[in-house]
Amino acid sequence: MKLTTFALAAVLLAAPALAQDAAPPSDTIKAVVEKGVTMEVAGQAGEIVYNPDGTFSGFEGQIEGKYRTDGNKLCITLEAFGMIDQCTEYPDGKTSGDTFEISSDMGPLKVTIRS
């Protein structure tokens, strides 16, 4: 009985941590989602547009998926490519017109936040 009570107490204490919403988006993530980006991947550049409904598209319709934000991370799902909720950390302090690199499984990606 003590073990059951202890387990229930542990679950109740952990539940708020498990149920927490994602952190509010950083300024960089806000700019990326609001303005969209031009991204260079393996020498190919394309624009990506993030829609308010949590979807995105880019590279002239070659990619489409879903996104969510979590603090300084942008998490994407590209089911067609087997990428499910892959989160990438973006640097802080970036705004419209800034260019920077982010790490990915495909190597470094050059990102420019559109104006």
WOVEN-V914925 format. One record per pair of residues at least 4 apart in sequence whose C-alpha atoms are under 7 Angstrom apart, sorted by the first residue. I is the first residue (numbers start at 1). GAP is how many residues later the second one is. Records with the same first field share a line. If there is no record, write none. Layout:
I: GAP / GAP
//
This chain:
1: 4
2: 4
3: 4
4: 4
5: 4
6: 4
7: 4
8: 4
9: 4
10: 4
11: 4
14: 4
15: 4
16: 4
22: 48
23: 47 / 48
24: 46 / 47
25: 4 / 5 / 44 / 45 / 46 / 47
26: 4 / 45 / 46 / 66
27: 4 / 65 / 66
28: 4 / 63 / 64 / 65 / 66 / 67
29: 4 / 43 / 45
30: 4
31: 4 / 64 / 65
32: 4 / 5 / 81
33: 17
35: 78 / 79 / 80
36: 12 / 13 / 14 / 77 / 78
37: 10 / 11 / 12 / 74 / 75 / 76 / 77
38: 7 / 8 / 9 / 10 / 73 / 74 / 75 / 76
39: 6 / 7 / 8 / 70 / 71 / 72 / 73
40: 4 / 5 / 6 / 69 / 70 / 71
41: 4 / 68
46: 12 / 13
47: 11 / 12
48: 8 / 9 / 10 / 11
49: 7 / 8 / 9
50: 5 / 6 / 7
51: 4 / 5
54: 12 / 13 / 14
55: 10 / 11 / 12
56: 8 / 9 / 10 / 11
57: 4 / 6 / 7 / 8
58: 4 / 5 / 6
59: 4
64: 14
65: 11 / 12 / 13
66: 10 / 11 / 12
67: 7 / 8 / 9 / 10
68: 6 / 7 / 8
69: 4 / 5 / 6
70: 4
72: 17 / 18
73: 14 / 15 / 16 / 17
74: 13 / 14 / 15
75: 10 / 11 / 12 / 13
76: 8 / 9 / 10 / 11
77: 6 / 7 / 8 / 9
78: 4 / 5 / 6
79: 4 / 5
90: 12
94: 4
95: 18
96: 17 / 18 / 19
97: 15 / 16 / 17 / 18
98: 14 / 15
99: 12 / 13 / 14
100: 10 / 11 / 12
101: 7 / 8 / 9 / 10
102: 6 / 7 / 8
103: 4 / 5 / 6
104: 4 / 5
//
